[in-house]
Structure formats: structure tokens, C-alpha cells
């Protein structure tokens, strides 16, 4: 019995191609919105986490409880106080500022000391790392270089100063690919942060990697008045990220509510409008459960099409928006299977409810009453 | 309208012991109006043809709908082959196996083809797809609709829709056909053809026919007539 009911349900759907298309489009737009918002926010979170974890830095020393990573400001000399701690292989003072480009984008400017181990964590694919301050030299992330058309020897304006591109760097994480790297003294001079850095990156010896909490405690005692945190914690628990995550959850709730109400409204309206047809089915002997099966086949088929199209739209939209945005350095959409699964489950649950609730109401009325109604 | 206890049974043929369909003490009315029937009793036997006549608003359609379980009576019982139909599940079963409905407006599913509309009642009754196809083909042939089998119901003419509705009504070989003004929307040429077809199909399938109409000519094609009027219910 399932096959003929399914066949008739699909025939009935395809015969209403315009109505079907509009319903699928409504669901696709709602699902696409949810996927794009969630994808972009997750991508931002992932970009910050990757940025911290791709550079061989396990711990970072920052200002005490900074609102976010960029607002931290500590003396560069802190690095010398922790370099000798057992288990610490290397330290690197890091200064990070944001700078707008002439095209409106905002990119990170990163300053590392000449001898910092961090230079070895990035792959210079063309040219070399900065060495001179006459003029100020810069290593440009490959993605940024490509998008603004900078080649070696070109001058780029950052923070009101022209810097000469001497190398192009390829990195794994998206943020560094869109960053500009300078020598630490140069960036300190440009930003009037002489002797100050955002944080001190700590690389642990291989033998100490199993004992990070203990070393973290030791470092905290050595540099009282500062925070010593893991790179994951720095990117995960700072104010900016907590705010982003909260924003993400709110947007997810809004998007999933949009999906729910959109699907519920569309499907239930569609079922209510066809009450005469269901009354006819009952008049010719179809039990309510078979009509429910018929409607379920249709609502789920519409959901499959709407969700499929919505995923594609959301994916393409998030990628497009991410690339167009002034903050494209941070916006590489990340699509978590768990998040997608949630969206799909909610969509199917709501479409099922949307179909069955009006059908239940109709089934409680005499078929003749339904047929006589306008 | 008031109604007196009325019994309809064949006058010429000896009546079988158990009627196919029986109404016992049926009472029905709508809000803000006097009852359509009070304590109405009626029996329908195999192969019988009954015309229910009366002016508009006299309750012809309501009576047919009560017989088919499409409207619940305010009081009384409906028995199919001696068994009272109380639950929705019982009515579903009866409508699938024993009753065939024909409505004035045909009430086809507009998005499906003529053949698919005829097949609908057979789903759940006839498991074999081939048997369903064969039966649909035969019914289309009987109703002279073979060449319109794959036409969507929405584009069929009024006469064609009504013929498909007839075919759908007898698809499961019901024992009783309940036809509500089956010629109400047809012109005189189609009307004659459709009435003849209806009787022919009922004869072929051995089904009783209960037909609601206000058309005397159509009613005259039935052996028994039941007149619903403002005063009472009379057997003619």
C-alpha cells in the first residue's frame, strides 16, 4: 500500500509545480539563512582558534583578564622573566594591531622579534622575511597579496605608513593568510607602543607538553599580575569570543525560529487549503492514517527538497558573503555536521507537525461538513 | 420539517431478512432550524433502486450523507448488513468495501488524472497493481473515458468528471451506490446518458442505488421513490 500512496502523493505534488516550487523556496530560504549564519559564526570561531594553535605556541602571557586579545598590553620585558623557566623552549613577544586598508577591509598587522621562532612557523613562498627598517619591510599573507594585487617590491599603506613588501607567506590558517607581518620594533614604532606587546607566546619543550598545567602554574607565579593561559583558552574564553558565541546562539535561535514558523505556516496552509481533497479521500474509504501517510510523504518530500536547496544556498551564500566582507580574513564559513543535523531534524519535525495538526483538525469534522465549507 | 416513521422496502421482490443498509429512528437537524427528520426508519435491499426526492433544503443530501457516514445523525442508528456503524474505523471500512459515493460536483482530485482518481479507493483494498490497472481500464471503457485516462481531472468537462466519479464509486464493487444529484450540473443530453450509465453500472455490479434528485424524470428511472417534503416523509 505504501508504494501506490507514495506514487499518488508525488504525482499530486508534481502536478502543483508552482505551489510546490514556492513552498520549497520558502523552506530553502529559511534553511539557507540558518546555515549561512551558523556557518559564518562557527567559521569565525574556528579561524581565531586555528590562528592561535597553528604557531607552535602552547601558552600565552597577557594582561590580567583582558576584554579581548587585542586589548591586552604588557611590557616586552616579561618575555625575559619566563624564558628561563624549566620546560620553556622558547618565548616570543607578539604585538598585534588592526589596520584598515584603502578598500575598506580591516586586516591584522603582526609584529614579531627578528629572532622569534614564530617566523619558522610560516612558509615564505616568495621573497624573504623582513630584515630592515629603512624602509620598513613587510611579509604579506598570500591571500591578502592575491586579493589586493601586491607583489614583492610594492608599497602598502598601513596605519598611515608605507611598508615595502619583501615576501609572500602561505599559512594554514585563514587569518595569517590575510595578515601583514613586520619586525616587532617597526610595528612598535608605527603604533607608538615602544617596549610594549600584546602578549608573549611560550613554546614548550617536547618533554613538557604532557605537563602543561604544571608549567602554567609555575609561569603564573613568575609573572604575577599577568595572565598565563593556553592558546585555546585565549581564543575560546575571551570577551570577543564569548560575545560572538552568544551572538551565534541568538542568531541560531532566530534562524531556527524562522525556519520553524516558515515551514509550519507553509505546510499547514497547504494542508488546510486542500481540506476538500482529504474529505473526498475519506468519502471514498481512505482511513485518516492513510491520508496522514499521503500528507507526510508530501511534506517530507518538500522538506527534503527545501533543506537540500537551503543547504546549497546557505553554503554558497556564506562563502560569498565571507569573501565580500571587510572582515573576510576571519570569515571562512565552517559547517558543523551537528549543527546541520539539528537544522534538518527541526525542519522535518516542524513540517510533520505542520502537516498533521491541520489534518487532525480536519479529520475530526464530518467529511460532508468539510465538503460543504467554502 | 417534521417526519414520520417511514419504511422503504421493495414492493415486488421478496425482501431478504437483513437489509444492506438500515436507518433506525434517525433524527437530524441543523442549528437554528427545525429538525429535517425525526425518528426516520428506512431499509435498502440488494439491487434496489430508490430515488429520494424533495425541494431544496428538504434534507436529501443530508439523508444520503447519513447513510454513508459522512454526517453524524443527532439520534438513531445506521446499520450495514445488520451491524451498527458507530466508530470512524467502521465507517472507513464500510465506505471502502460496501458503499460508493457520487456527489453533485463530482469532487475529483483535480491534480490527478482520470485513471488515478478511479484508482484511489482501490488502494488499500486491491493489493495487486496489475489488478488495479486492469480494473481501472475496464471502468474507463465502461464509462467511455478510455481516451481521457491520462487527462488531469481539472481539465475534464462536467460530463466527463461525472463519469469518472461513477467509475470511482463502483471501483471496489460496492453493494450500494449513494448518488447525490448526479445530474444536477449536466445539460439534458449528458443527463440522459449519465442516468442510463449509472443504472447500467449498478446492474452490472449488482449494486443497490440510492439517488437524491429533484428531477422527476431522473427519479422515474428508479423503482422506489421517497418524497421528503415540508410535512413529512412519504413513500411513493
HADDOCK unambig.tbl for C-alpha pairs under 7 A between the chains (distance, minus, plus):
assign (segid A and resid 1 and name CA) (segid B and resid 123 and name CA) 6.40 0.50 0.50
assign (segid A and resid 1 and name CA) (segid B and resid 124 and name CA) 5.82 0.50 0.50
assign (segid A and resid 1 and name CA) (segid B and resid 127 and name CA) 6.75 0.50 0.50
assign (segid A and resid 4 and name CA) (segid B and resid 123 and name CA) 6.92 0.50 0.50
assign (segid A and resid 11 and name CA) (segid B and resid 112 and name CA) 6.97 0.50 0.50
assign (segid A and resid 12 and name CA) (segid B and resid 111 and name CA) 5.54 0.50 0.50
assign (segid A and resid 12 and name CA) (segid B and resid 112 and name CA) 6.04 0.50 0.50
assign (segid A and resid 15 and name CA) (segid B and resid 111 and name CA) 5.49 0.50 0.50
assign (segid A and resid 16 and name CA) (segid B and resid 111 and name CA) 6.99 0.50 0.50
assign (segid A and resid 277 and name CA) (segid B and resid 109 and name CA) 6.09 0.50 0.50
assign (segid A and resid 280 and name CA) (segid B and resid 107 and name CA) 6.68 0.50 0.50
assign (segid A and resid 283 and name CA) (segid B and resid 70 and name CA) 6.86 0.50 0.50
assign (segid A and resid 283 and name CA) (segid B and resid 95 and name CA) 6.75 0.50 0.50
assign (segid A and resid 283 and name CA) (segid B and resid 101 and name CA) 6.91 0.50 0.50
assign (segid A and resid 284 and name CA) (segid B and resid 95 and name CA) 5.94 0.50 0.50
assign (segid A and resid 284 and name CA) (segid B and resid 96 and name CA) 6.10 0.50 0.50
assign (segid A and resid 284 and name CA) (segid B and resid 100 and name CA) 6.89 0.50 0.50
assign (segid A and resid 284 and name CA) (segid B and resid 101 and name CA) 6.77 0.50 0.50
assign (segid A and resid 284 and name CA) (segid B and resid 121 and name CA) 5.48 0.50 0.50
assign (segid A and resid 285 and name CA) (segid B and resid 92 and name CA) 4.91 0.50 0.50
assign (segid A and resid 285 and name CA) (segid B and resid 93 and name CA) 6.51 0.50 0.50
assign (segid A and resid 285 and name CA) (segid B and resid 95 and name CA) 4.54 0.50 0.50
assign (segid A and resid 285 and name CA) (segid B and resid 96 and name CA) 4.03 0.50 0.50
assign (segid A and resid 285 and name CA) (segid B and resid 121 and name CA) 6.23 0.50 0.50
assign (segid A and resid 286 and name CA) (segid B and resid 92 and name CA) 6.35 0.50 0.50
assign (segid A and resid 286 and name CA) (segid B and resid 121 and name CA) 6.94 0.50 0.50
assign (segid A and resid 287 and name CA) (segid B and resid 92 and name CA) 5.53 0.50 0.50
assign (segid A and resid 366 and name CA) (segid B and resid 70 and name CA) 5.55 0.50 0.50
assign (segid A and resid 366 and name CA) (segid B and resid 71 and name CA) 5.36 0.50 0.50
assign (segid A and resid 367 and name CA) (segid B and resid 70 and name CA) 5.20 0.50 0.50
assign (segid A and resid 368 and name CA) (segid B and resid 65 and name CA) 6.80 0.50 0.50
assign (segid A and resid 368 and name CA) (segid B and resid 70 and name CA) 5.17 0.50 0.50
assign (segid A and resid 368 and name CA) (segid B and resid 71 and name CA) 5.97 0.50 0.50
